[in-house]
Amino acid sequence: PKSHNLPPTTMSASGSASGLAALQDELDALNAQITKQGSAVRALKKASSSNADEIAVAVDELKKLKITAETLRQKKELLDPTKQFNRKVFDEMILRKMFIVPSFEIHGGVKGLFDLGPPACALKAAMVDAWRKHFVLTESMLEMECTCLTPEVVLKTSG
């Protein structure tokens, strides 16, 4: 079995596109080594002259390569800015663009209650329209609108 000699990762903390490309190149090279080592393991298992120790060493080497590849994949995902989600920035944006507005804001607001702003109202209307076109018109189903209030006994009974 051949040992895997990989160059040190050239990824900068900034997560630049060239750094991501270098990390991808390193990952591709490692995947090629994994394929080659996997073939070597299969060949050893097929050969009747191979001993168990030789196969075990080859399998251990394959496992090490796979662990290294998984570590690189995880590092790549962490450094890829397209894979990151910043909840605080998202919340600020939907408030700034008025998708949602805190309910009763002029009276100090109530935690967890939000009103839909103009863009969210338009989005909701478009979704309801698409739903109606499919279920009511195409499927010939009947539409109902129920109260938003639910008696306490119903909530207790339903769990």
Salt bridges, closest charged atoms under 4 A:
GLU61 OE2 - HIS4 ND1 2.88
GLU70 OE1 - ARG73 NH1 3.11
ASP91 OD1 - ARG87 NE 3.15
ASP129 OD2 - LYS133 NZ 3.16
GLU139 OE2 - HIS134 NE2 3.85
GLU143 OE2 - ARG132 NH2 2.79
GLU152 OE2 - LYS156 NZ 3.33
